[in-house]
Amino acid sequence: MSEAVLPRVRLTIDGQPVEIEQGATIAAALAVCGGSAYGTRASITGEPRAPMCGMGVCQECRVTVDGRMHVLACQTVCRDGQIVQTTRPR
């Protein structure tokens, strides 16, 4: 019995191409590409922030998607061609 291969989508995160299974959230894509190690944004004091609750309550996973700011990465499904920008410290 062979494993089912899920369709994949391609998006860009901070200028880097990322490919992930269809149906995954942006937070999952960030984790897969190493984004969770650095956070999704920076706090006022410059500290990295990252998803905590995974259900949109904490608001720590905010990113910009296709120019729209403050999108919750944990609640947004990836789609082909998306451009995601974090403000995490570089």
N, CA, C and O atoms as a GROMACS GRO file, in nm:
protein
  360
    1MET      N    1   0.085  -0.116   0.000
    1MET     CA    2   0.000   0.000   0.000
    1MET      C    3   0.090   0.124   0.000
    1MET      O    4   0.179   0.135   0.084
    2SER      N    5   0.068   0.214  -0.092
    2SER     CA    6   0.152   0.334  -0.100
    2SER      C    7   0.086   0.450  -0.024
    2SER      O    8  -0.036   0.455  -0.010
    3GLU      N    9   0.170   0.541   0.023
    3GLU     CA   10   0.120   0.657   0.094
    3GLU      C   11   0.064   0.757  -0.005
    3GLU      O   12   0.116   0.773  -0.115
    4ALA      N   13  -0.043   0.824   0.035
    4ALA     CA   14  -0.101   0.927  -0.050
    4ALA      C   15  -0.009   1.049  -0.050
    4ALA      O   16   0.042   1.090   0.054
    5VAL      N   17   0.010   1.106  -0.166
    5VAL     CA   18   0.092   1.226  -0.178
    5VAL      C   19  -0.003   1.345  -0.182
    5VAL      O   20  -0.086   1.356  -0.272
    6LEU      N   21   0.012   1.433  -0.085
    6LEU     CA   22  -0.073   1.551  -0.081
    6LEU      C   23  -0.022   1.656  -0.179
    6LEU      O   24   0.099   1.673  -0.195
    7PRO      N   25  -0.114   1.725  -0.245
    7PRO     CA   26  -0.071   1.835  -0.333
    7PRO      C   27   0.006   1.939  -0.251
    7PRO      O   28  -0.017   1.954  -0.132
    8ARG      N   29   0.096   2.009  -0.318
    8ARG     CA   30   0.178   2.109  -0.250
    8ARG      C   31   0.149   2.248  -0.307
    8ARG      O   32   0.105   2.262  -0.421
    9VAL      N   33   0.175   2.348  -0.227
    9VAL     CA   34   0.162   2.487  -0.271
    9VAL      C   35   0.297   2.554  -0.253
    9VAL      O   36   0.378   2.514  -0.170
   10ARG      N   37   0.318   2.657  -0.332
   10ARG     CA   38   0.443   2.734  -0.324
   10ARG      C   39   0.410   2.876  -0.282
   10ARG      O   40   0.319   2.939  -0.335
   11LEU      N   41   0.486   2.924  -0.184
   11LEU     CA   42   0.471   3.061  -0.139
   11LEU      C   43   0.610   3.117  -0.112
   11LEU      O   44   0.709   3.045  -0.118
   12THR      N   45   0.616   3.246  -0.082
   12THR     CA   46   0.743   3.311  -0.052
   12THR      C   47   0.735   3.367   0.088
   12THR      O   48   0.641   3.439   0.123
   13ILE      N   49   0.835   3.335   0.170
   13ILE     CA   50   0.842   3.386   0.307
   13ILE      C   51   0.972   3.464   0.320
   13ILE      O   52   1.081   3.408   0.306
   14ASP      N   53   0.959   3.593   0.347
   14ASP     CA   54   1.076   3.681   0.361
   14ASP      C   55   1.172   3.665   0.243
   14ASP      O   56   1.294   3.660   0.260
   15GLY      N   57   1.115   3.658   0.122
   15GLY     CA   58   1.195   3.651   0.001
   15GLY      C   59   1.244   3.513  -0.036
   15GLY      O   60   1.307   3.496  -0.141
   16GLN      N   61   1.217   3.412   0.047
   16GLN     CA   62   1.264   3.277   0.021
   16GLN      C   63   1.148   3.188  -0.025
   16GLN      O   64   1.042   3.189   0.037
   17PRO      N   65   1.166   3.113  -0.134
   17PRO     CA   66   1.060   3.022  -0.177
   17PRO      C   67   1.042   2.907  -0.078
   17PRO      O   68   1.139   2.851  -0.028
   18VAL      N   69   0.917   2.875  -0.053
   18VAL     CA   70   0.883   2.765   0.039
   18VAL      C   71   0.776   2.681  -0.030
   18VAL      O   72   0.684   2.734  -0.092
   19GLU      N   73   0.788   2.550  -0.017
   19GLU     CA   74   0.688   2.458  -0.068
   19GLU      C   75   0.637   2.375   0.048
   19GLU      O   76   0.716   2.321   0.126
   20ILE      N   77   0.505   2.366   0.061
   20ILE     CA   78   0.446   2.294   0.173
   20ILE      C   79   0.317   2.226   0.127
   20ILE      O   80   0.260   2.262   0.024
   21GLU      N   81   0.273   2.128   0.204
   21GLU     CA   82   0.152   2.054   0.169
   21GLU      C   83   0.030   2.146   0.170
   21GLU      O   84   0.016   2.231   0.258
   22GLN      N   85  -0.056   2.127   0.074
   22GLN     CA   86  -0.180   2.202   0.066
   22GLN      C   87  -0.260   2.181   0.194
   22GLN      O   88  -0.269   2.069   0.244
   23GLY      N   89  -0.316   2.288   0.249
   23GLY     CA   90  -0.395   2.280   0.371
   23GLY      C   91  -0.318   2.318   0.496
   23GLY      O   92  -0.378   2.335   0.602
   24ALA      N   93  -0.186   2.334   0.484
   24ALA     CA   94  -0.104   2.375   0.598
   24ALA      C   95  -0.122   2.524   0.625
   24ALA      O   96  -0.150   2.601   0.533
   25THR      N   97  -0.105   2.563   0.749
   25THR     CA   98  -0.113   2.705   0.784
   25THR      C   99   0.022   2.773   0.758
   25THR      O  100   0.124   2.707   0.742
   26ILE      N  101   0.018   2.905   0.756
   26ILE     CA  102   0.142   2.980   0.741
   26ILE      C  103   0.233   2.954   0.861
   26ILE      O  104   0.355   2.946   0.844
   27ALA      N  105   0.177   2.940   0.979
   27ALA     CA  106   0.259   2.907   1.098
   27ALA      C  107   0.334   2.776   1.076
   27ALA      O  108   0.450   2.765   1.114
   28ALA      N  109   0.269   2.677   1.017
   28ALA     CA  110   0.335   2.549   0.988
   28ALA      C  111   0.445   2.569   0.885
   28ALA      O  112   0.553   2.512   0.899
   29ALA      N  113   0.420   2.650   0.783
   29ALA     CA  114   0.522   2.677   0.682
   29ALA      C  115   0.642   2.747   0.745
   29ALA      O  116   0.756   2.718   0.710
   30LEU      N  117   0.617   2.839   0.837
   30LEU     CA  118   0.726   2.907   0.907
   30LEU      C  119   0.809   2.807   0.987
   30LEU      O  120   0.932   2.814   0.990
   31ALA      N  121   0.741   2.714   1.052
   31ALA     CA  122   0.812   2.613   1.131
   31ALA      C  123   0.895   2.523   1.041
   31ALA      O  124   1.009   2.490   1.075
   32VAL      N  125   0.840   2.484   0.928
   32VAL     CA  126   0.911   2.395   0.836
   32VAL      C  127   1.035   2.463   0.778
   32VAL      O  128   1.139   2.399   0.761
   33CYS      N  129   1.025   2.593   0.749
   33CYS     CA  130   1.140   2.661   0.688
   33CYS      C  131   1.234   2.721   0.791
   33CYS      O  132   1.327   2.792   0.755
   34GLY      N  133   1.212   2.693   0.918
   34GLY     CA  134   1.302   2.741   1.022
   34GLY      C  135   1.262   2.873   1.083
   34GLY      O  136   1.333   2.925   1.169
   35GLY      N  137   1.150   2.928   1.041
   35GLY     CA  138   1.106   3.057   1.092
   35GLY      C  139   1.074   3.057   1.239
   35GLY      O  140   1.092   3.158   1.307
   36SER      N  141   1.028   2.945   1.291
   36SER     CA  142   0.990   2.942   1.432
   36SER      C  143   1.111   2.957   1.524
   36SER      O  144   1.097   2.994   1.640
   37ALA      N  145   1.230   2.928   1.472
   37ALA     CA  146   1.350   2.943   1.553
   37ALA      C  147   1.382   3.089   1.579
   37ALA      O  148   1.448   3.122   1.677
   38TYR      N  149   1.335   3.176   1.491
   38TYR     CA  150   1.364   3.318   1.502
   38TYR      C  151   1.241   3.401   1.538
   38TYR      O  152   1.254   3.519   1.571
   39GLY      N  153   1.126   3.344   1.532
   39GLY     CA  154   1.003   3.416   1.559
   39GLY      C  155   0.940   3.469   1.432
   39GLY      O  156   0.998   3.461   1.324
   40THR      N  157   0.820   3.524   1.446
   40THR     CA  158   0.749   3.577   1.330
   40THR      C  159   0.756   3.729   1.325
   40THR      O  160   0.732   3.789   1.221
   41ARG      N  161   0.786   3.789   1.436
   41ARG     CA  162   0.795   3.934   1.442
   41ARG      C  163   0.882   3.973   1.560
   41ARG      O  164   0.923   3.888   1.640
   42ALA      N  165   0.908   4.102   1.571
   42ALA     CA  166   0.988   4.151   1.683
   42ALA      C  167   0.899   4.234   1.774
   42ALA      O  168   0.811   4.306   1.727
   43SER      N  169   0.921   4.223   1.903
   43SER     CA  170   0.848   4.306   2.000
   43SER      C  171   0.900   4.449   1.993
   43SER      O  172   0.996   4.476   1.920
   44ILE      N  173   0.840   4.537   2.066
   44ILE     CA  174   0.884   4.676   2.070
   44ILE      C  175   1.030   4.686   2.114
   44ILE      O  176   1.102   4.775   2.068
   45THR      N  177   1.071   4.597   2.200
   45THR     CA  178   1.210   4.600   2.249
   45THR      C  179   1.305   4.521   2.158
   45THR      O  180   1.424   4.511   2.188
   46GLY      N  181   1.254   4.465   2.048
   46GLY     CA  182   1.338   4.393   1.954
   46GLY      C  183   1.351   4.244   1.979
   46GLY      O  184   1.424   4.176   1.908
   47GLU      N  185   1.281   4.194   2.079
   47GLU     CA  186   1.287   4.050   2.109
   47GLU      C  187   1.201   3.972   2.009
   47GLU      O  188   1.094   4.020   1.970
   48PRO      N  189   1.246   3.853   1.968
   48PRO     CA  190   1.166   3.774   1.875
   48PRO      C  191   1.038   3.722   1.941
   48PRO      O  192   1.040   3.681   2.057
   49ARG      N  193   0.930   3.726   1.869
   49ARG     CA  194   0.801   3.673   1.913
   49ARG      C  195   0.765   3.558   1.820
   49ARG      O  196   0.802   3.560   1.703
   50ALA      N  197   0.692   3.460   1.870
   50ALA     CA  198   0.656   3.343   1.790
   50ALA      C  199   0.517   3.294   1.832
   50ALA      O  200   0.468   3.330   1.938
   51PRO      N  201   0.454   3.212   1.746
   51PRO     CA  202   0.324   3.158   1.783
   51PRO      C  203   0.329   3.085   1.916
   51PRO      O  204   0.424   3.011   1.944
   52MET      N  205   0.227   3.106   1.998
   52MET     CA  206   0.222   3.039   2.128
   52MET      C  207   0.099   2.950   2.140
   52MET      O  208   0.111   2.833   2.175
   53CYS      N  209  -0.019   3.006   2.112
   53CYS     CA  210  -0.142   2.932   2.140
   53CYS      C  211  -0.188   2.845   2.022
   53CYS      O  212  -0.251   2.742   2.044
   54GLY      N  213  -0.158   2.886   1.900
   54GLY     CA  214  -0.199   2.810   1.783
   54GLY      C  215  -0.346   2.821   1.749
   54GLY      O  216  -0.395   2.748   1.663
   55MET      N  217  -0.417   2.912   1.816
   55MET     CA  218  -0.560   2.928   1.785
   55MET      C  219  -0.602   3.073   1.771
   55MET      O  220  -0.722   3.103   1.774
   56GLY      N  221  -0.507   3.165   1.757
   56GLY     CA  222  -0.539   3.303   1.727
   56GLY      C  223  -0.564   3.394   1.845
   56GLY      O  224  -0.594   3.512   1.826
   57VAL      N  225  -0.553   3.343   1.966
   57VAL     CA  226  -0.582   3.423   2.084
   57VAL      C  227  -0.463   3.512   2.121
   57VAL      O  228  -0.482   3.630   2.153
   58CYS      N  229  -0.343   3.458   2.118
   58CYS     CA  230  -0.226   3.532   2.168
   58CYS      C  231  -0.180   3.642   2.072
   58CYS      O  232  -0.116   3.738   2.115
   59GLN      N  233  -0.210   3.630   1.944
   59GLN     CA  234  -0.173   3.728   1.842
   59GLN      C  235  -0.022   3.739   1.821
   59GLN      O  236   0.024   3.835   1.759
   60GLU      N  237   0.055   3.644   1.869
   60GLU     CA  238   0.201   3.649   1.855
   60GLU      C  239   0.250   3.606   1.717
   60GLU      O  240   0.368   3.623   1.686
   61CYS      N  241   0.163   3.553   1.636
   61CYS     CA  242   0.205   3.501   1.506
   61CYS      C  243   0.172   3.596   1.391
   61CYS      O  244   0.168   3.553   1.275
   62ARG      N  245   0.149   3.722   1.420
   62ARG     CA  246   0.109   3.817   1.316
   62ARG      C  247   0.219   3.833   1.211
   62ARG      O  248   0.337   3.850   1.242
   63VAL      N  249   0.176   3.828   1.085
   63VAL     CA  250   0.265   3.847   0.970
   63VAL      C  251   0.190   3.935   0.869
   63VAL      O  252   0.072   3.965   0.886
   64THR      N  253   0.261   3.974   0.765
   64THR     CA  254   0.199   4.045   0.653
   64THR      C  255   0.185   3.946   0.538
   64THR      O  256   0.283   3.881   0.500
   65VAL      N  257   0.066   3.936   0.483
   65VAL     CA  258   0.040   3.843   0.373
   65VAL      C  259  -0.014   3.923   0.255
   65VAL      O  260  -0.118   3.989   0.265
   66ASP      N  261   0.057   3.917   0.144
   66ASP     CA  262   0.017   3.989   0.022
   66ASP      C  263  -0.014   4.136   0.052
   66ASP      O  264  -0.109   4.193  -0.002
   67GLY      N  265   0.068   4.196   0.138
   67GLY     CA  266   0.053   4.337   0.171
   67GLY      C  267  -0.044   4.368   0.283
   67GLY      O  268  -0.053   4.482   0.327
   68ARG      N  269  -0.117   4.269   0.330
   68ARG     CA  270  -0.214   4.289   0.439
   68ARG      C  271  -0.147   4.260   0.572
   68ARG      O  272  -0.104   4.147   0.597
   69MET      N  273  -0.138   4.359   0.657
   69MET     CA  274  -0.068   4.346   0.785
   69MET      C  275  -0.154   4.277   0.891
   69MET      O  276  -0.277   4.270   0.879
   70HIS      N  277  -0.089   4.226   0.993
   70HIS     CA  278  -0.151   4.169   1.113
   70HIS      C  279  -0.238   4.045   1.085
   70HIS      O  280  -0.339   4.023   1.151
   71VAL      N  281  -0.196   3.966   0.987
   71VAL     CA  282  -0.263   3.840   0.957
   71VAL      C  283  -0.211   3.735   1.055
   71VAL      O  284  -0.091   3.726   1.078
   72LEU      N  285  -0.301   3.656   1.111
   72LEU     CA  286  -0.261   3.552   1.205
   72LEU      C  287  -0.213   3.428   1.128
   72LEU      O  288  -0.291   3.362   1.059
   73ALA      N  289  -0.085   3.399   1.141
   73ALA     CA  290  -0.025   3.287   1.067
   73ALA      C  291  -0.085   3.154   1.108
   73ALA      O  292  -0.095   3.062   1.025
   74CYS      N  293  -0.125   3.141   1.235
   74CYS     CA  294  -0.179   3.013   1.282
   74CYS      C  295  -0.320   2.987   1.231
   74CYS      O  296  -0.369   2.875   1.238
   75GLN      N  297  -0.387   3.089   1.180
   75GLN     CA  298  -0.525   3.076   1.134
   75GLN      C  299  -0.539   3.090   0.983
   75GLN      O  300  -0.650   3.086   0.931
   76THR      N  301  -0.428   3.108   0.912
   76THR     CA  302  -0.432   3.135   0.769
   76THR      C  303  -0.370   3.019   0.692
   76THR      O  304  -0.255   2.982   0.714
   77VAL      N  305  -0.449   2.962   0.602
   77VAL     CA  306  -0.404   2.849   0.522
   77VAL      C  307  -0.318   2.900   0.406
   77VAL      O  308  -0.351   3.001   0.344
   78CYS      N  309  -0.209   2.831   0.379
   78CYS     CA  310  -0.120   2.867   0.268
   78CYS      C  311  -0.192   2.846   0.136
   78CYS      O  312  -0.272   2.754   0.120
   79ARG      N  313  -0.162   2.934   0.042
   79ARG     CA  314  -0.212   2.916  -0.093
   79ARG      C  315  -0.101   2.952  -0.191
   79ARG      O  316  -0.010   3.028  -0.158
   80ASP      N  317  -0.111   2.898  -0.310
   80ASP     CA  318  -0.010   2.920  -0.412
   80ASP      C  319   0.010   3.069  -0.438
   80ASP      O  320  -0.086   3.145  -0.453
   81GLY      N  321   0.137   3.110  -0.442
   81GLY     CA  322   0.170   3.247  -0.478
   81GLY      C  323   0.169   3.348  -0.365
   81GLY      O  324   0.204   3.464  -0.387
   82GLN      N  325   0.130   3.307  -0.245
   82GLN     CA  326   0.128   3.402  -0.132
   82GLN      C  327   0.267   3.459  -0.108
   82GLN      O  328   0.369   3.391  -0.125
   83ILE      N  329   0.268   3.585  -0.066
   83ILE     CA  330   0.393   3.648  -0.025
   83ILE      C  331   0.376   3.685   0.121
   83ILE      O  332   0.293   3.768   0.158
   84VAL      N  333   0.458   3.622   0.204
   84VAL     CA  334   0.450   3.640   0.350
   84VAL      C  335   0.575   3.714   0.396
   84VAL      O  336   0.687   3.681   0.358
   85GLN      N  337   0.553   3.815   0.478
   85GLN     CA  338   0.664   3.890   0.535
   85GLN      C  339   0.653   3.887   0.686
   85GLN      O  340   0.548   3.916   0.743
   86THR      N  341   0.762   3.852   0.749
   86THR     CA  342   0.767   3.860   0.895
   86THR      C  343   0.847   3.985   0.929
   86THR      O  344   0.910   4.045   0.842
   87THR      N  345   0.843   4.024   1.054
   87THR     CA  346   0.927   4.135   1.099
   87THR      C  347   1.022   4.086   1.206
   87THR      O  348   1.066   4.163   1.292
   88ARG      N  349   1.052   3.959   1.199
   88ARG     CA  350   1.141   3.900   1.299
   88ARG      C  351   1.280   3.960   1.285
   88ARG      O  352   1.316   4.006   1.177
   89PRO      N  353   1.356   3.961   1.390
   89PRO     CA  354   1.494   4.012   1.382
   89PRO      C  355   1.575   3.926   1.285
   89PRO      O  356   1.561   3.804   1.282
   90ARG      N  357   1.657   3.989   1.209
   90ARG     CA  358   1.739   3.918   1.110
   90ARG      C  359   1.875   3.889   1.166
   90ARG      O  360   1.958   3.829   1.098
   0.00000   0.00000   0.00000
